[in-house]
Amino acid sequence: MEKTLNIILTHQPPPCVERMLAWWKRCARREDVLLAFGGSEESFRGANHAQKFFVSDPRLRTKDHQREMQSYTAIFREASAWMRGRDFTHVHFCEYDHVPLAPDLNALQRARVTADGADVIGCRVMRVDGTSHPHFLHHSAIAGFREFWSRITRRDDPRVVLSMFVTGSVWTRGAFDAVAAITEPFPVYLEIWLPTLAHHLGFRVRDLPDQNPFVRNLGDMAGSMEAARRAGAWAVHPVKSLEGLQWGGE
């Protein structure tokens, strides 16, 4: 039986976390939600949710995420360890401001993974090597970056570098655990590291073109959530606060 673990990264105080969990209960059982805390230890202790872990890694706690090469590796590693002995077949990773709109969210995601013959699906997946993409240009100047992929790849072309907007990404258990088991040999930005590593380990990474319009890196989608839902959005990002918002216009 297929079953998805929803890993939600948050740094918010307990009242906001409780509001978020109340929203999520419309599409996921509480026992299928694992909280990764990147905020204060006080907020972590105060969150009323049994399934949670604290992330102290300074590579998560960056301010200029792209230039400081923010990493989610510690989150993936901790979540992979937490899943041992549990029967989850898929993992959905998102940030706290990635707000679900579809009550059958996880079923839609698993169906797309199957339909696309994928191991990883996410928004804005693109091949960026050989382009002027700023993340690629930044990494291509790092000593050993190209050589690393040549050493580990199971692909014919070690030059491939992918980019992916990681929030809202869905992984088969095998792909998630395999990626979680490897630590960056030097800092690599998460939007490059995670999809490129998955690809070179032999997993199939696929885009979500129909969901891309609803997932952005700037702004606030709170005012357009209902329109997005009617247009077929599974979720929207970013929504910085759920206060005063209602599920499906209730």
Disulfide bonds with the S-S distance in Angstrom:
none
